[in-house]
C-alpha cells in the first residue's frame, strides 16, 4: 500500500478526502509541551492547538462518513464505539486487524462510516457547536 502525506489545506481537504476509504487517526508520540517550554515565546498557542490527540482529528472523516481506525486515547474512547462506528487500536496487531476488516469489505466501510456520521455529526457539527457556545455565553 502506498501512503502519501498530504499537507492540510482547504483545497486539499476537498479534493483528497473525497477519495479516502479509511481514516487513519494515530496518536503521534510527539511531546509538544517540551517544544512549548523550549520556545522563546512563553505563550505559544500554535503548538497547543496542534496536539496529536484532539478530537477534531476525527471530524473530517465524520462529516464524510469515512470509517476510522484510531489509537486509544481519551478523545477517541469518548467518541468511538469499537467495531460499531470505528476501531480503537492499542497494538500493532489491532491496527492490522482493523485495517484488514475495513479493506476487505466496502459494505463494512459504508456501514461503519454511516454509523460514525449518524452518532457524531448531529451533536458535533459546526452549527451545533456554535449554537451550544452561544447558549453557554448567554447563560453566563
Helices and strands as residue ranges (DSSP letters): H 10-17, E 23-25, H 32-38, H 45-48, H 56-63, E 68-71, H 74-79, E 87-89, H 92-104, H 106-124, H 126-139
